[in-house]
Amino acid sequence: MLSYIDSQYSNTLTFLKELVEQNSFTENPAGVNKVQELLQAKLLDLSMQVERIPRDGKGDALIARTDLAQKLLKTKERSQILLSGHADTVYPPNSDFKHFSDDKVNCYGPGVMDMKGGLVVMMLALQALKHKELLHQIPISVLVIPDEETGSRSSVDLLQSEAERAKAALVFEWGRSEDKIITKRRGNSFWKLSVKGVTAHSGNEHKKGANAIVQISHTISRLSALTDYKRGITVNVGTIKGGSARNVVPDRAEALFEIRMASKEDHAELLLKVEGIVKDIVVPNTKVTAKETRLSPPMQETEQARVLFKEYQSFAEQSGLKYNDVASIIGGASNANTLSYYGAPTIDGLGPFGEHAHSEREYARLDSFLPKAKNAALWLASKVL
């Protein structure tokens, strides 16, 4: 099986180039669907059962299952091994960063690490299992969603339903330094802050006004003070707007902010603190509201996830990797947050190594693709039923 993976290096890069040069910006549904079509063709070649599920305003989600996974769907117990990824990227169609290239050490292009590189690692592992006639003896389900880069809002129901069927979930986001696997990520809570005041002429009737900008400034200051680096809590106010002219007391102001946290307990505590802060009115006759518009829950390390990591790690040396420890908590969210939240023992960071995601400097290390695929294939082969 390992020699087969070695033999597929050239084909793997060809497939990666094909995926990378197909734009799949989240807000380009046609492009996302082109990527899903390329993946679907590969999965059908493996004799997997494939379903495309339209998502409102986005590209399709893709679910594929081995014969055994399909057979076990009706059981109530957690029977599936879920492999998860996403087809979308952050690069719009008019981006100058649109081509694949390599210099024999690294490869470059939109999505080579986040996460089209992870998709080809996942696919190569499945191909190796098929080559050894093991694939359909393992209850593998594959879920590739179309909108991870904008928070998976159209795909949460699919992530939840697949997580609730899974006895293990492998997420193929890019690998971290020193061969470390991800077992924990911070959650991300998105908020809209609104203040309503009273407009007035700032020269003639200043006293009759209630300045929404002054109030929102106070509220923002208090929210920002919730940041606690030792606990992994950060608050970032990203945008603010309000007012119409310098001689008008502004009656409205709005801000968008996010809160990142390490645990469900922290999230619950922060909800109460935000509730208290919005009641702190320093400008009479203003009203403050704060609404949580989206939550990617924290991925917290569980004992089951730690066991899964140890199992996966046991094949690392044979694959040419180390995996000597888990990574420290990761600030960004992924599919792993939701899968873990709904009870699936989850590990992440199983794709190729690289750096500079979401920038035109994005690259992945060429020497990491085959070892990563080998580790996935060996662990999956140990799960033959």
RAPE-V283225 format. One line per field, one symbol per residue. psi: psi as a letter, one per 40 degrees, with the letter a starting at -180 (. if undefined). A space follows every 50 residues. Layout:
# RAPE-V283225
psi = ???
This chain:
# RAPE-V283225
psi = ddddddeeddddddddddddehhfhdegdddddddddddddddddefihh hhhihheaaiihhiiidddddedeieiheihhhiaieiiehideiegeih iifediiiiheddgfddddddddddddddddefedeehghihhhiefdef efdeeddddddddeeheihhhfiiiiiffiihehiiihhhihhihhahii heddfddeihhdddddddddddddeehgddefhihhhdiiiiidiefhhh eiiiihiihiieiddddddddddddddeeghehieihhihhheihhiihh hidddddddddddeedddefidfeiiiihhdiiadddddddfehhhiife aiiaififieehiihdeedddddddddddddeeh.
